[in-house]
Amino acid sequence: QNSVLPEVHVDGDQIGQAVAELLLNAIQSKPKTAVSIAARLDQERARLVITVTDDGLGMDGHTLSHAMDPFFSAKRAGRRVGLGLARARQYAVGHDGGIELRGSPDRGTVATLTIGLDPADAFADRGSVGSRGGWGGHSGTQLVAGAGGSSATSDSP
């Protein structure tokens, strides 16, 4: 299996915020050891898959089924407004992807963010996804992440 990920052009602000929200939730779950993040290419489904795993408090069935509902929070009132995961899901959907949560109480949570890739470009000889002038037809900052690291570019004036 090839461990080199292709370059992926995304809205860096949106995907950065989505990943940050997943990491923040994992850190706030009071993990016993550490929080891990991994990225892999799902060539079969033409997706970049980013997984955030923790071994913290986890989520019960009710929390899992409502975690991405706007204004839902399992935290005590007054802590946060409960928009983080709902917003992260919208950003993922805007990139032809989604977010999946799995977990159970006291066993931690696995949050999986997927980002759609253009199959024609994702597996080209150079292994990079071509720029589409921004995802969803809009322009702005794009995060380019690949085996050589990541960089942000802007096509705004």
N, C-alpha and C positions, 0 to 999 in steps of 0.2 A: 504494500500500500504506500502511495506517495504521501510523504509528510509535508510537502510544500503546498501551501495554500495559494490560490490565485489572487491577484490583486482584485479588490472589490470596490467599486465606486458607490458610495452611499452618502446620504446627508449626515455628515459627521456629528453635528449637534444632536440630531434625533437619535441616532444609534448610540452615540456616547451617553446620552441621557438614559436611554433604555438599559444599557449595560450597567450604568451607575446605579439605577434604581434596583436592579436585581442584586447587585453587590451590597447596596445599603440594607436591603431586606435580609440578606444572608448574614451580614455582620450584626444586625440588630436581633437576630434569632438566638444570640448568645451561644455560638458554636463551642463545642467541647475542645476541638483541636484547631482547625483552620477552615477557611473558605477557599475553595479552588475554582478556577476558571479555565476552561479549555475551549479551543476552537478546532473544528474539523470540517472537511468538505464532504457533503453527501452527494456524490456524483450521480447516483441513481435518480434523485429527486431534484438535482440542480439547486442545491441549497448550501449556504454557509450556516453551520450550526455552532452556536456559542452556548456552552453549558456552565452554569454557576451552581456549585454544590456546597452545602453546609451540613454539619451534623448537630445542629442546634435544636431548638424547641419543636420545630416541625409545625405542621398544620393539620387540624382535624378536617373531616369531610366537609363540614359547613364552611369553614374558612377557605378550603381549596375551591369550593364551588362558587364562592363570592369574592375571592381575592382580587379579581380584576374588574369588579363592579365599581363604577365611580362612587366615591364617598364612603365605600366600605372600609372599615378598619377593625382589626381584632384587638387593637390597642385601646387603652382607656380613653375616654372622651377627652378632647383637648390636646391630644398628642400630635396628630397629623390629620390632614383633611382626607386622606384615603384616595388620592388621585394618582399616585406614582405608578402603580402597576397598570391602571387603566390607560394612562398616557403612554407608558412603555408599549402596551399592546397595540395602541393606535399607530405608534411609530413603526412597529414591526409589520403591521398590516399594510402600511403605506409603502413598505419595501417588499411587498409580495411575500410576506412571511407571517410569523405569529409567535406566541409565547405559550408554552405548556408548563404547568406546575405539577410536580409529583412529590408526595411526602406523607408522613404520618407523625402523630404526636411523639415527641422525644426521640425521633429518629432522623430528624433533619428534612431538608427540602432540596429537590433538584429542579432548577428553573432552566428551561431550554428556550433560547431565542433563535428563531430561524430567519434567514434573509434570503430571498429568492435571487437566483442568478440567471442570466440569459444563457441557456444551454449552448447556443451557437458560439458565444464568446468565452464562456467559462472554462472550456476545455480545449481552447485553441492551442496551437503549438507553443505560444509564449505563456499560456496559462493565465491570461489576464482578462478581466472583464472590461470591455470598452466603455468609454464615457458616453452617457446618454444626455449630457447637458443637465444633469440632475435627475433624480428619481421623480416619477409622477409628473414629468414635464416642467418642473420648476428648477430654477437655478439657485445657486448659493454655495455654501461651504460643502465640500465633499471630503470624506475621510477615505484615504486609500490605504488599505492594510494588506500586507502580503508577507512573504517569507523574509524580506529585507527590512521589516519594521513597518512603521506607519507614518503617514504624513497627512497634513490637511492642506487643501487648496481651495481657493475661492474664485468663482467666475463672476462675482459681482463687481461693479465698477468701483 
